[in-house]
Each structure stands twice: as C-alpha cells, then as structure tokens.
Amino acid sequence: MGKVIAVANQKGGVGKTTTCVNLAASLAATKRRVLLIDLDPQGNATMGSGIDKYEVENTAYELLVEEKAFADVVCRDTNGKYDLIAGNGDVTAAEIKLMEFFAREIRLRNALAPIKDDYDFIFIDCPPSLNMLTVNAMSAADSVLVPMQCEYYALEGLTALMDTISKLGAMVNPGLHIEGILRTMYDPRNRLSNDVSDQLKQHFGEKVYRTVIPRNVRLAEAPSFGAPAMYYDKSSAGAKAYLALAGEIIRRAEQLTQAEQV
C-alpha cells in the first residue's frame, strides 16, 4: 500500500518545496514509484519538476473541483522519473470552490483512494498556511513530514503546527501522525542551529531524522533550471543529503512493515 506523506509547515521559507521535489527524485532513483502533488498555488514544486505551471492544462484544481479522472490530471516530471499533479494559481480558486461542496475536507482523500496502491510514496506539497487545501492534504495523508530551520522562531512555529496536526487528526483523520522532523538549511558553525537541533532531539527523539539538509548553493540554484538537485549536480552536498534522507525514509517504512507483521 502506498504511503501518503504531507510535507507541511505553517512557516514559509523552510525548504518545504525543496524537500518535496528532491525527495521525489531521490526515491524515484531507488526504483520506488513516486507521485508528487503540488497543492501550493505558487506552483514551485511544479516548476522545480521542470513543468511550466503557466502552460500545464490540468492541475490539482481539476482533480479536486471538477473531479477529473486521475489519468487526465497526472503528468511526468521532465526527467521522466516520477509522476506529478501540477499546481498553479488555479489552486487558489480551488480553495474557494471547495467551500461549496459537501465533505469538502476529504475530496483529495477520495480522489487518491483508487490509485494509492499504484505508488510506494505520495508526497503532498502543502501551502504555508492552514486553509482548506491543507485540511485536504492532512485528511488524505498517513503522516506529516515537517521541514524546519534550526532557529528560534521556527521552534515556536513547530509548537503551533503540532497543535494543528493534533486537532486536524481528531477532526478528519484519527490515524494522522508525525512522519518525521527534518532539519533544513543547517549550518553546524551556527551556535543557535546546534542549540535548536539539540532541543528538537531532546523533545522529539527518533522523530527527528538523523539526516540534516545543509545550506547549499546547488539546492538553491536547481529550481531555476527546473530540476531536482540530483539532476542538476548529483555530487553536491544537497543532492547527497536528500539521497541519504530517502534511504532513511525507506528504512523506517520497512521497519514499520516488519513490526506490523510480527
């Protein structure tokens, strides 16, 4: 059964989209079947996958609002490694239109139900706010991956996000849990980064990924070339870090499967 992971943080600029795109590419490189859903109206995950958000015909809007068939909405990234449901400004309209529907908070869950088992991993790039799109993502997801910078305000935002996840879980998805907390844009020379990192490990233990994503020029440059870092510069520290993270996610998933079988 496919694992649906919402990548979310109410604070912007924490590497959420970078994580979605690079994890999708890294897991696809390990021969996993991957789907990336761009629910952010900015469409950055779409552009980062090499798809022009201004030219794409069908987006998450058509899936959520018009209930178009999944096959008519899905496309491939330009490297042909993973599937994508694109996002652009139309997704903003989807948030408004969803308010008109009954059971509006589970539209995405229902749309993914027939194809969930076709993938090993499905990632949802959430907008940096709590709205009906985020609620749909949380409702459809098995778990939430939280990227965050190791700084004071990010730590405060994490507390609010945990509260949001808990409340949404109680309302629309009782099985929802934290997949993991990912430290991004990490600079080990920064004392504050190290202090916040230590606090994260103290409070969340094994939920904090061992892999850290460093500040890396190649990671920042890759989106402007419409490619994940591993296709732009596979030898870069950023590309290697996301490959390591993919390996850690696979190991966790395998351990969970083994534990459930015992």
TORKOLMAR-421042 format. One record per residue (C-alpha): residue number from 1; residue in one letter; x, y, z. Coordinates in steps of 0.2 Angstrom, whole numbers, plus 5000, padded with zeros to 4 digits. Example, Ala and Ser with C-alpha at 12.3 -4.5 7.8 and 13.67 -1.06 7.14 Angstrom:
residues 2
   num   residuo      X      Y      Z
     1         a   5062   4978   5039
     2         s   5068   4995   5036
end
This chain:
residues 262
   num   residuo      X      Y      Z
     1         m   5000   5000   5000
     2         g   5006   5017   4996
     3         k   5012   5029   5009
     4         v   5004   5047   5008
     5         i   5015   5060   5017
     6         a   5010   5078   5018
     7         v   5025   5090   5019
     8         a   5019   5104   5029
     9         n   5025   5119   5039
    10         q   5014   5135   5043
    11         k   5030   5145   5042
    12         g   5036   5149   5024
    13         g   5054   5148   5018
    14         v   5059   5132   5027
    15         g   5063   5121   5012
    16         k   5046   5113   5011
    17         t   5045   5113   4992
    18         t   5064   5109   4990
    19         t   5061   5094   5001
    20         c   5046   5088   4991
    21         v   5055   5089   4974
    22         n   5071   5082   4980
    23         l   5064   5068   4990
    24         a   5053   5063   4975
    25         a   5068   5062   4963
    26         s   5079   5053   4976
    27         l   5066   5040   4980
    28         a   5062   5038   4961
    29         a   5081   5035   4959
    30         t   5079   5020   4971
    31         k   5066   5012   4959
    32         r   5051   5017   4970
    33         r   5035   5023   4962
    34         v   5033   5041   4967
    35         l   5019   5054   4965
    36         l   5021   5072   4970
    37         i   5005   5083   4972
    38         d   5008   5102   4971
    39         l   4994   5109   4982
    40         d   5003   5126   4984
    41         p   4996   5140   4972
    42         q   5013   5146   4970
    43         g   5017   5131   4959
    44         n   5035   5130   4964
    45         a   5035   5111   4965
    46         t   5028   5110   4948
    47         m   5042   5122   4941
    48         g   5055   5113   4951
    49         s   5050   5097   4942
    50         g   5053   5105   4925
    51         i   5034   5108   4921
    52         d   5029   5126   4916
    53         k   5015   5130   4928
    54         y   5008   5143   4915
    55         e   5006   5130   4901
    56         v   5000   5115   4910
    57         e   4982   5110   4906
    58         n   4976   5101   4921
    59         t   4981   5104   4939
    60         a   4975   5100   4957
    61         y   4961   5111   4953
    62         e   4953   5099   4940
    63         l   4956   5085   4952
    64         l   4948   5092   4967
    65         v   4934   5103   4960
    66         e   4930   5096   4943
    67         e   4933   5078   4949
    68         k   4943   5074   4933
    69         a   4950   5056   4931
    70         f   4967   5054   4939
    71         a   4974   5049   4922
    72         d   4969   5065   4914
    73         v   4977   5076   4928
    74         v   4993   5067   4931
    75         c   5009   5070   4921
    76         r   5028   5066   4922
    77         d   5042   5077   4928
    78         t   5054   5082   4913
    79         n   5066   5068   4918
    80         g   5053   5055   4917
    81         k   5056   5048   4935
    82         y   5041   5052   4945
    83         d   5023   5057   4942
    84         l   5016   5074   4946
    85         i   4999   5083   4949
    86         a   5004   5101   4945
    87         g   4999   5116   4954
    88         n   4997   5135   4949
    89         g   4986   5150   4953
    90         d   4971   5140   4949
    91         v   4973   5131   4965
    92         t   4968   5147   4974
    93         a   4952   5146   4966
    94         a   4950   5128   4971
    95         e   4951   5133   4989
    96         i   4936   5145   4987
    97         k   4926   5132   4976
    98         l   4929   5118   4989
    99         m   4918   5128   5002
   100         e   4903   5125   4991
   101         f   4904   5106   4992
   102         f   4898   5093   5005
   103         a   4913   5083   5013
   104         r   4925   5096   5006
   105         e   4938   5091   5018
   106         i   4940   5074   5010
   107         r   4940   5077   4992
   108         l   4958   5073   4990
   109         r   4957   5058   5000
   110         n   4943   5051   4989
   111         a   4952   5056   4973
   112         l   4968   5046   4979
   113         a   4959   5031   4985
   114         p   4958   5022   4968
   115         i   4977   5025   4964
   116         k   4985   5025   4981
   117         d   4992   5007   4979
   118         d   5000   5011   4962
   119         y   5013   5021   4971
   120         d   5026   5017   4985
   121         f   5026   5035   4991
   122         i   5014   5050   4988
   123         f   5020   5067   4993
   124         i   5009   5082   4995
   125         d   5017   5099   4995
   126         c   5006   5110   5006
   127         p   5004   5129   5006
   128         p   5012   5138   5021
   129         s   4995   5141   5029
   130         l   4981   5132   5037
   131         n   4967   5133   5024
   132         m   4955   5120   5015
   133         l   4969   5114   5004
   134         t   4980   5110   5019
   135         v   4965   5102   5028
   136         n   4963   5091   5012
   137         a   4981   5086   5012
   138         m   4980   5081   5031
   139         s   4964   5071   5028
   140         a   4972   5062   5014
   141         a   4989   5059   5022
   142         d   4995   5044   5033
   143         s   5008   5056   5041
   144         v   5016   5073   5041
   145         l   5034   5077   5037
   146         v   5039   5094   5044
   147         p   5054   5103   5037
   148         m   5061   5117   5048
   149         q   5076   5128   5050
   150         c   5085   5127   5067
   151         e   5081   5144   5073
   152         y   5071   5151   5087
   153         y   5055   5157   5078
   154         a   5054   5140   5069
   155         l   5054   5131   5085
   156         e   5039   5142   5091
   157         g   5030   5138   5074
   158         l   5033   5120   5077
   159         t   5023   5120   5093
   160         a   5009   5128   5084
   161         l   5010   5116   5069
   162         m   5010   5101   5081
   163         d   4994   5108   5089
   164         t   4986   5110   5072
   165         i   4990   5092   5067
   166         s   4983   5085   5083
   167         k   4967   5095   5080
   168         l   4965   5090   5062
   169         g   4969   5072   5066
   170         a   4955   5072   5079
   171         m   4943   5080   5067
   172         v   4946   5072   5050
   173         n   4960   5059   5051
   174         p   4962   5049   5068
   175         g   4977   5040   5061
   176         l   4987   5055   5056
   177         h   5004   5056   5065
   178         i   5021   5064   5063
   179         e   5032   5055   5050
   180         g   5047   5065   5055
   181         i   5055   5082   5058
   182         l   5068   5087   5045
   183         r   5082   5100   5049
   184         t   5085   5111   5034
   185         m   5097   5124   5029
   186         y   5108   5118   5043
   187         d   5124   5127   5047
   188         p   5134   5117   5060
   189         r   5145   5133   5063
   190         n   5130   5142   5070
   191         r   5128   5140   5088
   192         l   5109   5143   5088
   193         s   5107   5130   5075
   194         n   5116   5117   5086
   195         d   5106   5123   5101
   196         v   5089   5121   5092
   197         s   5094   5105   5085
   198         d   5098   5098   5102
   199         q   5081   5104   5109
   200         l   5072   5095   5094
   201         k   5081   5079   5098
   202         q   5078   5081   5116
   203         h   5059   5083   5114
   204         f   5055   5073   5099
   205         g   5068   5059   5100
   206         e   5068   5047   5085
   207         k   5055   5058   5076
   208         v   5070   5069   5071
   209         y   5078   5062   5055
   210         r   5097   5059   5058
   211         t   5100   5066   5040
   212         v   5101   5085   5040
   213         i   5100   5096   5025
   214         p   5114   5108   5024
   215         r   5114   5126   5017
   216         n   5119   5123   4999
   217         v   5121   5134   4984
   218         r   5116   5120   4972
   219         l   5100   5116   4981
   220         a   5095   5135   4979
   221         e   5101   5135   4960
   222         a   5092   5119   4955
   223         p   5074   5126   4954
   224         s   5079   5139   4942
   225         f   5084   5125   4930
   226         g   5068   5116   4933
   227         a   5077   5101   4940
   228         p   5080   5092   4957
   229         a   5097   5094   4964
   230         m   5102   5077   4960
   231         y   5099   5080   4941
   232         y   5107   5097   4942
   233         d   5123   5092   4952
   234         k   5122   5075   4959
   235         s   5139   5077   4968
   236         s   5133   5092   4978
   237         a   5131   5091   4996
   238         g   5112   5095   4995
   239         a   5109   5081   4982
   240         k   5119   5068   4993
   241         a   5109   5074   5009
   242         y   5092   5071   5000
   243         l   5098   5054   4994
   244         a   5103   5050   5012
   245         l   5086   5055   5018
   246         a   5077   5044   5005
   247         g   5087   5030   5012
   248         e   5082   5034   5030
   249         i   5063   5035   5025
   250         i   5064   5018   5016
   251         r   5072   5010   5031
   252         r   5059   5017   5043
   253         a   5045   5011   5031
   254         e   5052   4994   5031
   255         q   5055   4993   5049
   256         l   5037   4998   5052
   257         t   5031   4985   5040
   258         q   5041   4972   5049
   259         a   5034   4977   5066
   260         e   5016   4976   5059
   261         q   5019   4958   5053
   262         v   5025   4952   5069
end
